[in-house]
Amino acid sequence: MKIIIGSDHAGYPMKEKVTVHLRELGLQVEDIGTYSEEAVDYTDFGKKVARKVSDGTFDRGILICGTGLGMSMVANRFRGVRAALANDLFSAIMSRRHNDSNIMVMGGRLIGDTLAFQLVDTWLETPFEGGRHQRRLEKMDIE
């Protein structure tokens, strides 16, 4: 599985730790920044990740900003992207089971590192259930 990860300045500390965690799991990870806590626009990094998931270059993406709200809004503007804000385990699980999310978004100012690692692991391990949920996914993209 190929994963792309990005953050703004508010999500930078968590992104650094999550990137190490993903690599320790043996996953191929591309970190597209930001690379410091200097203020940047979350939209720039949300677009980079969403574009690469949308075009199939990466299987999944992870975005981290202060709350996760802005990154979610940006990412979901791209065709075929199903970005889910997951600051709790139930949301991470259901975003995969019922929505086949391909980008997980977390709020770096809302959750701690331990929960972030649990969210990532759970999200990566949870399969999509398909069935009636597939039909609903097919209705998501606007023509």
N, C-alpha and C positions, 0 to 999 in steps of 0.2 A: 504494500500500500504506500502510495506517495502522498505526502501531506505537505501543505504550504501553511506557514504561520506568519501572522503579522500583528502589530499592535501600534497604538499611539504611545505617547509619553506616559500616560496614566497606567497603561497596561504593560509597559516595558519590563519592570522587575519580574512580573509573573511570567511574561513571555519567555524570558531568559531561562527560568527554571523549568517551564513546561517543555521547552525545546530540548533541554538536556534529558528530561524524563522520556520524551518520545524516542530520542536516539538510544537511550539505555534499553528501550523495548525492542530495539533493532529496526526501527522504522526509518525510511528515507524521508528526511525533512529538509525543506528549504525555508529559511528564515529571511523574509523580505524587509525586515526592519519594523520599526525604527530601532536604532542602536544606542539610544541614550534617553535620559529623562528630559531632554530639551524639548520644549513645546513644539508640536507638529499638528497638522490637521488629520484627524482620524479618517476622513474621507479618502485621502490619498492611499492609505494602507488597506482600507476596506475594499477599495476598487481593485487594487493589485491582486489581492487574494481571490476575490469573487470572480474576476475576469479569468484567472487561471483554472478555477474549478469549473466555471461555465464552459470554457472551451475544451475541457477534458485533459488539460495538461497534468492536473493533479486530481487524485481520487477524492480527497477531502481537504478541508481547510479549517484552521482555527484562528479566530480573531479575538483580541482582548483590548478593551478600552476601559475607561473608568467605571461605567455602569453596564456596558454591553449594548445599550440601546442604540446609540448612533451607528455603531458598526453593523448591527442587525439591519437597520433601515437601509444603509448603503448596499450591503451585500445582496439583499433581497430584490434589488432593482435589476439584477442580472438574470437573463433567461436560464432556466434550469437550476438555479441556485435555490436551495432550501436552507437558509441560515436560521438556526434556532438559538435563542438566548437561553442558556442553561446555567443558572446559578444554584441549582439544587438537583439532586440525583433523579428524582421523578421526572423532571423536565428533560434531562439528558436521555433517560430511557425511552420516554414516550416520543421524543423527537426522532428517534431512530425507528422504533417499532411501528409507529403510525404515519410518520411523515418522511421517512427515509432522508433525514437531514444530511446534507453533505458539507455544511459548515457549522461548527459549533462556536458560539460567541459567549464569552464570559466577562464579568465585570471585575476587573483587577482591584477596584477599591471596595468591593462588596464581599469578596470571599477570600479565604486564606489559601496558602499553598497546598496544604493537605487535601482540602476539598477539591481544589483545581485538579490535582493528580487523580483523585477518585472520579471526578467528572470525565476527564479525558479517557481513562481506562474503561469506564462504563460505556461511554459513547462509542468508543472503538469496538467494543466487544458485543454490543447489542445489535442483533440483526433486524432487518426490516421484515415485517410480517406479510407484506404483500396483500393478496386477496382484495377485499373491498377497499383497502387503503390505496392500492395501485390505481384503481379507477379514479379516486379523488385526486391523486397526484397529477394524473393526466389532465385534469381540469384546471390546474393552477396557472399554467403559462398563458398569458394574454397574447392573443394573436396580433 
